[in-house]
């Protein structure tokens, strides 16, 4: 038999030992598996295990890696949406907190904002309503003699009377309401240009008057029937057709027009302008008494009462007094008392062709009325220095911001001078214009047409008339006891 090598011998001898080692190893493995099963599976189910708080299982790692991958692959819009959602939640919580704070503040009567903090207190103190005023300017007689009427006729046959008003235009147009007394009829070309004692002047003068800024024209004068009833009708119709935006007062085309309250509405307020004349030089109204307003106490009282029902302020424009008289007549004083008692707020007179004083009058009812007795001439070619000086009444009415009532806040009377030149060789008047007194100079006065006409005139004479007329400002008038 062959021999058995030593290797095989060792293998055979060690095979028994190997089997014994294998059994031992297998037993150890089984024990270890049991221990792991007990520690990691069975025991955590009963005790909660130490790995719940500090360790991450393979399943948890897998889930975390999956979430990380999802976030890394998300679009920018989804990220923005997540951010917005987060902000919305934060803002919602903040608003909820603020609401809770407000409710708490209201409950205990305190403000939710820090009242002592300049940064958080953005409220403004309530502002007072702005003061609002209505300004009114009134001038005297717009008196056109023949030379003055002819001065506006141009070489081509057109008319231009703007030079007469140019120096005063800015002042006139600045007023909210400007008033002028038209002394004579404007009956039209069919009547021709007429002069003293019976006047008719070109209707085209009206264009310059409107250009200057006049809003109210009073017509109730002693000359209004100079061209008869038809001349008055033609005058009224012309203004109604050509200048419907201008208030014409003192004359009317029907009883309905006569009974309507003549007023101007300005800044939401209605101001009545009632105009009357003491009489006429000639003519009569026949069966048309509504054409022209005469001063009759019962009528005037009724008109003022009706005006006060629909208007916020009442101004009366009487054509009264005696021509050339520097002091008001007894009749003017008595009529002023009637107007004050009836409730007129302001009276602005014309007709004497010279300036008269300004004063307050108290009626029997206790109502006080400011009276400008006469504004004299605004423009004329009369032949005395006193008739070259005119008055400019200025009123400022305050609108009460709470009640809306109108009150006389300020008033005064300024002066205006009629200036012209005269060439005696050809008997030509030229350069007729109305100049504010504060712009009139001594040098200009030496060139006045009255001097070359052989009449007395000087700057000093005008100053004397102004001084003798007395106080004409609110401050000076109200110093008088």
TIRO-370432 format. One record per atom (N, C-alpha, C): y, z, x. Coordinates in pm, whole numbers, plus 50000, padded with zeros to 5 digits. Atoms other than C-alpha are relative to their C-alpha. Layout:
<recs>
YZX...
</recs>
This chain:
<recs>
498855000050090500005000050000501175000050091498834999749913503224994350130500635013750003499354987149987505405021650236501245000649913498794998350084508275035350027501165003050092498854997949910511655032050191500675013549968499344987150019513805062750233501064999849886498975001250109516455049249994499405002449864500634998650131514175046549708499545014449982500484986350007512865080549793501145009249954498864991450036516265095849771500444997849854499615003150139517015077449448499075006749903500984994050091513815089949294500185015049997499864985749996514465124849412501325004449932498694996150058518065124149306500134996549855499875003950142517415108648969499875011949909500134988150084516265141548836501265008650004498774992349986519215159248972501174993349924498905007350068521485131348835499975002149850500104998050144520165135548487500535013549960499524986550030520875172448503501535000450005498505000449987524495165148622500654993049883499445007750113525015140248344500075008949878500034991250118524025165348081501125010450007498954989849984526375191148229501394994049974498705006850018529275166348241500264997149853499835003350143528655155647885500355012449920499694987750071528715191247773501455004350020498584996549970532005197347948500984991549918499125009350073533535166447786500075003849853500044996350143532385177647443500855012349976499214987850015533885211747499501494997050006498585003649985537185196547617500534992949874499575007250121537335173247316500205009849885499894990350107536755202447084501275008450015498784992249975539485222447252501264992149963498825008550034541975193247222500164998449850499955001750145541025187846862500555012549933499564987450059541565224546791501495002350024498614997149961544885226846981501004990649932499015009950044546535194646866499874995849854500185004850138545115188346521499815011549903500334989750096543605218746357501035011250000499084988749991545905246146486501404996949944498665002850056549295228346402500065000249849499995000250147548225224746043500135013949941499934986350049547985262146007501235007650049498904992349940550785274046237501314992450008498785007949985553355245546231500144994650140500095005649865552695239346602501275000450078498824999649916555085241546891500634986750019499445013249973555575204246903500964995249895499125004750107557565201646578501454999850041498594999049967560925211646728500334993150130499605004449866560695200947094499284987650048500775011349951558165173247128500024988749899500035011950083557955138146994498634993950011501325006049998554605123946893500114985350024500035014549977553545088546968500474992549878499555006650124554125079546603501515000549990498544998550007557665093346623500674991050101499455008949897558325074246945500004985749953500095013750051557155042446784501064997349895498995001750106559405047946483501404999350059498685000049937562425056046702500284987050070499815012849932561875024946911500264988849900499815010250104561665004146592501425000449946498634998650051564965018146460501004995050101499085004549894566665012046795500054985050006500045014749998565514976046791500764994249881499315004950120566804971746433501505000950016498574998449981570234985446521500534990150102499565009549897570434963946834500084986049946500025013650055569654933146626500914998449878499135000950119572134941446343501204991250028498815008549983575104917346282501255008550006498744992849988578694927346356500575003449863499494997250133579564925045985499325012249940500704988350050576854950345904500505012650066499454988649930578234973046173501345004049939498704997250061581724969746025499845006649864500244994250131580334977145683499605014650010500414986249981578665008445814501195008750033498824992349963581965019345970500895002549879499174998650119583895012645648499425010149904500634990550090581335031545447500195014350048499814986849944581635060545685501425004949976498604996450022585475059645659500245003149853499824997550142585305057145281499515013949962500544986850031583135087745272500925010950050499094990149943585515106445501501275001149918498775000050080588575095645301499765006549865500314994150130586845105044979499975015150009500054985649982586175139545116501405005750019498634995449975589775142245240500805000649871499295000350128591195131744900499535011149909500534989250081588855155844731500565013450042499444987649949590065183444959501465001449960498574999750036593715173644896500185003249853499924997450144593105173044522499765014649969500294985850021591565207244541501185008550040498854992449953594555219044742501154999249901498925001750096597005204344489499765008649877500324992150118595185220744202500235014850026499784986049963595265253544388501475003350004498564997949990599005249044460500645001049863499434999750134599775241244099499645013049929500454987850067597755271243990500825012050043499254988249955599665295244210501504997450011498575002750005603045277644174500624996450132499455003949869603395266344538499804985450021500115014149969603835231844683498874997750097501095003249911600895215044852500484996250138499465003849870603195202845132500675011950062499314989449928604655224945400501494998149983498595001750032608195229945272500895001650121499174997749882609415240245614499794989350105500295010349900608025209545794500874987949979499175012050008610435181145870499144987549997500855011849990607505157745937499344996749868500715002550125605785161845602500924998949881499085000350113608865165745377500874987550008499275012749995610045129745321500834997749875499225001750123611725135444983501494999850031498565000949982615445126744949500715007849890499214992850100618065147044774500504990249895499525009250105619075131544436501444996050026498665005149974622135109344471500824999849872499105000550114625145111144245500224985549959499735013850042625745079644033501344995350055498785005449943628375056744184501114999449895498855000850089631855058044034500254985349966499715013750044632735027043831501334999849926498665000950056636195015643730500254986149942499485012650051637954988543531501494999650034498595001249964641284976543670500684989749909499225008750090643944961143445501384998150059498655003649953647124943243551500714992749888499225006850104649894932543313501384996650054498655004349961653094912843373500794996549875499105002150113656094905343154500094985749951499785012750069657634874043002499814987950091500155013049936656434839843113500994990749930498895006350071659774823943023500464987350075499705012849937660184786643104501224993549936498875008050042663624771743074499774985450042500225014349983664094734043095499694996250145500215003749860664374731643474498655004750051501314994949959661304753243522498884991649938501015008650063659344732143272499914986650071499995013149935660394700243449499495000550144500374998949860659564713743794498544996750028501425002749978655834708943743499604985649979500355014050025656014671943655499974992550133500195007349874654664650843944500394985449985499585014050000655614615444043499044991149922500985008150071652374601943894499885003749852500024996150141653094618643561499125012049970500834988250020650644647343611500855012650011499284987249998651594684143601499355009650101500504989749908651264711543862500985011750003499174988050004652654746243801499435011350085500604989549918650494764744051500985006650098499074993149908653434771044295500695012149936499334988950067654984794044033499205013050017500864988250001651984817744051499315002750134500794999149876650714812344406500185013350073499754987749924652364842844567499375012349935500584988650073650924865844298498524998149969501355003250045647564849044255498945009950049501024990849948645524871844483500025013249925499874987250070646864902844314499524998949856500415002050139646314888843966498494998549990501435003050010642794876144030499135011850042500784988349959641674908844192499765009749884500154990950114642184927643865498814995649915501085003450091639224929543630500544992949876499365006350115641564920543342501494998550032498595002549975645004904443383500654994649873499325002850126647524901443098501394994350027498665005849988650674880043058500554997449859499365003050128653194876042775500594985950006499465013550009653824839442686501155000149898498814998050082657374840442553500234989049897499625011450084657534805942395498794991949955501095008550045655414780742203499594989950106500545011249922653214754942377499454990149898500395007950117653184730742087499494986150033500505013249961652454698642279501104989850022499055010649963654094666242391500794994549883499315005550117654994655942038501335007049974498774992350020657704682742038500974998550118499175001549880658994674542386500305013450064499574987749932660334699642637501305004749936498834994350064662794722442461500395012950073499544988149931664924750542604500875008349906499244990750081667184778442483500984992649907500574987850060667714787342204498634998249936501325002250058664574770642068499134992950104500815004549887661824765942321498734992649959501375005149996658784743942368499734996150144500315002649859657074741942705498684992450010501235008049986654304719242842498745008549991501284993050012650804729442749499285001050135500665000249869649744721243106500325012550084499714987349930651384753843222498805009349989501154991350023648314770743078498954998650111500995002249894646124755143349500325008550122499604991949886648124772543620499855014949969500154986050038648084805343427498545004350015501424997049987644294804243410499584999650147500285000949855644114793343775500435012850072499494987749938646174823943867499105012049971500934989250030643604846243697500285007949875499704992550122645064856843362498854998649899501114999350096642464867443104500475002149857499454997150132644704878042813501424994649994498655005350020647794860142679500505004849864499414995350126650004876842416501074990149955499105010350055651994853542186500945005049892499154995050110653644875841926501395003250056498644998549950657304870642026501004994849898498955004750091660614863341859500194984950004499865014649989660354826741973498824992249944501245007050031656944818741833500124990349882499795009850107658324800141530501134990250034498935009449959660864780141733499684985749960500425013450040658854748741657499345000149861500534999050135657984760241305498555005049999501374995350014654644771141168499014990650066500935009649941652984739141282499995000950153499944998249855654194744741636499155011950045500844988549969652534778941632498534996449986501395004050022649334764241488499504991250114500405009149891649264736941753499815007750131500144991649881649774763042024498675007449999501254992350011646904784641900498774991150011501145009249996644604754741851499754994850141500135004949863645314741842201499245010150087500654989849918644324774642365498555002149958501364998350049641254777742146499104988850050500795011649958640094742842244499874999150152499975002349855641094741942611499635012150084500274987849923640734778042723499345010649911500664990850093638214794742493499615013450063500384987549934637394821442754501165009750016498824991449990640944835042750500275006249863499684993350126641804861042486501454997349963498675002150056644784849742279500215010649893499754989250096646334878642087501414999149945498695000450066649234881741841500164988649903499965011350092648644848341667498574996749959501345003250049645704835341462500074987549913500075012250080644554804141278499445002549860500554996950132642984821840978500075015149978500014985950030642874855040801498805006950067501184994449934639384860340941500285002950147499644997749860640684856141296500995011650012499004989349997643604879141217499355013749985500624987150027641324906841093498995004150108500934996649892638944904841390500755007550111499374992349893639684930141666500004991750128499965007649875640904911441977499705009150119500364991449888639174926342278499374991950113500695005449884637844918842625498885009650037501114991549956634424931642727499874998950151500064999549853634244942443091499115011650042500924989849950631424961443264499385008149887500654993750114629864968742929500945007649908499014992850081633094983142782500934990149931499115008550078635324968342511501415005949998498604995649996639094970342554500814991049907499235007550099641284960042261501424997750050498615003449968644654942542310500684995449871499315002850126646804944141996501454996550029498685005449966650054924242001500834998049873499095001050116653064926041761501404996950047498595002449972656654913841749500855006949894499074993650095659644930841589500504990049896499505010350091660634897441427500054986550070499855013449942661464860641491501454995749987498625004950001664694841941563500264991049880499835009250114664104816441287498634996849942501245004050064661494803741045499335011449926500784990150075658964821640827498574995249991501435003150004655234822640773499544994549866500385005350132655274812340405498745006449948501254995150056651804815340260498925002350107500944998049889650204820040603500405012450083499544988149929651084855940697499125003850119500934996749892648054857940927500354993150132499705007749879649614833441175500595008550112499264992449900651774859341353500045014749962500004985650025651594897241388501415005950011498734992649999654724916641292499705015050006500184985549992655204953541363500315006249865499904992750126654554971041036499155012650017500704987649968653585007741059498635001049935501294998750068650835007040798498974990450059500925010049944649344975140940499535004050139500354996249863649484987641298499045011950001500914988650006647865020741210498594995749958501315004950044645065002741027499304992150110500585008049891644554978641317499475008950112500434991049893644355006741573498755007749959501184992650049641915026441359498754991150004501135009249998639674995841324499584997050144500315002849858639924988641698499255011650064500654988349940638915024141786498555001549953501374999450049635765020141578499074991050081500865009849932634504990341780500274998950150499645001349859636224994142119500065013650068499974987849921636245019642398501415004050041498634997249955639975017042474500924990649924499075008050080643035004442286501354999150072498705002749938646094988642450500834991949901499105006950092649064978042236501114993350080499005008149931651474950642349501144996749904498915002650095654684953542141501134991750064498825007649961657534928442167501165006549927499044991250066660464951742098501245002050086498824996249923663824965342211501164990149989498795008149998667184949342291500114992950135499925007949877667634921242543501115005250092499044996149898669344931642865500275014950009499764985650000669304968942785499015006950093500844993749899667984989743076499295012549948500584987850056667215020342860499364996749866500635002550129664755019942568500905004549885499224996550119666335021042222499325011149922500564989750086665835048141964498844994549920501095006350075663705023741769498744999050085501175000649912661425018842070499345013850011500564986449991661005056542105499235003549874500654996850126660165060141738498694992149982501215008250011657685031441747498925005150096500954994549903656085046442059499315012449943500594988250063655545079041867498974996149895500945004850102653895059941584498714995150066501175005449931651565041941827499165011150062500724988649943650685074542002499265007749892500604992650110650015091941673498814992449941501085008250055647825062841561498794999650094501134999349907645685066941874499974989550108499955009849890646805039142110499885007450133500184993649870645765047242467501144996550097498915004649913648405026542651500844990049921499075009650060651485007242535500734992850113499335008049896652914978642745500964990449929499015007650075656164964242608500644988450076499235011449947658104931842658501164997149905498885005650075661214913742527501385002950059498634997749952664274930842686500394991550122499755008349882663934907642994500435008050122499734991149886664704937643217498965011049998501004989449988662484965543342500535013149943499674986850052662494998743158498965010250048500784989249941660935032243238498585001249945501384996950037657385045443211499935014949970500144985850032656525078343039498835002449907501014995950096653925097542842500675004049869499494996650133654465101142468498885007149924500984992550078652725126442245500284998249851499855002250143652165117441881499875012849920500094988250088652225141241585498595005649996501394995750000648435142541605499625007150129500284994049870648685155341963499454990350101500535010149909647325123242110501094995350095499045004549900649035112942434499774985450037500055014349971649875076942513500954996950116499165004449889651185061542836500764987549955499165011050050654115038342758500804993750114499135008349916655575010642974500954993149901499115005050107658665003242762500334985350014499755014349982659414969442917499664995950143500325005649868658034948743203500994989350042499015010049963661014925243197499394986050009500485013749983660514889143309499014999050116500885003549887657614876943517500574988050074499365011849942659274843243571501054995249901498955005350089662554829443431501104993950085498795005149934665764811143515501235005949932498844993450057668054836143348501015003250110498895000749904671374842643514500535013450050499554987349942671534879443617498935005550094500934994349902669994898643904498965009149933500924990850068668464924543668498844992549934501035007750066666534896943490499114992550099500865005549896665104885043823498915010050040500944989449963663234918043857499045002749885501014997450102659984922543667499095011550039500954989349975657434950043632498564995049996501435003150000653694948443704499265013049970500744987950039651734974943514498594999350056501354999549942648544985943687499295012449951500814989050054645855007243527498634999950067501384998749955642575020243661499285009449905500774992250097640115032043398498665003950063501254995049945637175053643503498945000349889501124999450093633825049543333499195012550032500754987749978632215083643294498524996750015501405003849977628705080343445499025006449904500914993250093627205104243190500234995949856499705003050141629005096842863500394985549978499535013850014630305061642933501424998949949498635000250052633755071742808500984994550105498955005149912636845054642953501175009750001498814991549986639655076143088500944993550100498995005749910642895066643262499995008050130500164993049873642185075743622501254998950087498805001949919645305061243787500854989149936499095010150055648365040643696501284999750082498725001449933651635027743834500664987249950499345012750024654235000543795500614995150132499405006549884655024977444085501034990049950498945009450039657744950944090499744986150057500105013949960657964913444119501384993549984498685006450001660984890944188499864985149972499915014450018661714856444047500944994550107499175006149895662964835644338500054984949979499835014550005664374800344337501224996450081498785005049934666964779144508500734990849902499195008150091669794759644348501004991750081499035009149937671774729444461501084996849895498965001850103675104730444268500534985749991499475013650002676064694644365499224991249904500815008250091673174679444175499385008649889500484990550101672504710143958498485000149993501465000449991668914711744076499445013750039500754987949969666734742644062498684995750065501285003349935663674742544290499385012650060500724989049935661074764844450499825012249913500154988450090660674786944142498635006650020501254992749979658064813744209500215014949979499974985550018657224850144142499445006550127500354994149870657094871344461499855015249986500144985450004655694906844492501165006650075498854993249940658514931244572499725004250143500294995449864656734944344881499924988650101499965011649911656784908945021501384993450003498665006050008660384901544934500885006250107499204995249886662804904045227501504998149974498555001550009666544907945270500434985850038499665013749956666654874845451499774990049888500295009350109665004856945161500995001949886499064997150109667334874044913501334992850021498715006749974670384858245085499954985249962500165014250035668984823944990499694998049851500335001050142668454831744622500954990549928499225010050071669644804644384501145005649918498904994350079671784828544179501305000350082498804999249914674174831744475500714986550002499385013250000674784794244502500394995549860499655002750140674994793544123501295007349963498774992550024677984816744151499785013249929500324987350067676204847644014499835010950106500184988849909675904882244165498515002850020501404997249967672664888844345499915005050143500274995349864671504908844646498765008750000501164991349984668544928144779500365014349960499564986450032670534960444743500105002149849499944998850145671114953344374498615002549941501364998250050667384950544316499495014150033500394986449963666784982944506500635010449908499314990650090669345000544287499355000349863500685000550130667644988443967498675007750006501294993249985664315001244096500205015150005499744985749988665775035044189500425006049866499494994850127667595039343857498965000049889501025000750103664515030243659499145012649994500744987550001662925063143759498584998750052501364999849944659385072943857499064990449928500925009850059656695046943803498585001750055501354997449954653655062243976499465012549931500644988650067651175087343836500495013250058499604987349934652115113944092501415003949961498604996850030655855111344027500225002849851499814998150145655635108243648499465013649956500614987550045653365138443614500645012350062499214988749950655755159943816501115003949901498934997350097658255156843533499525010049896500434989750096658075188143311500034994649857
</recs>
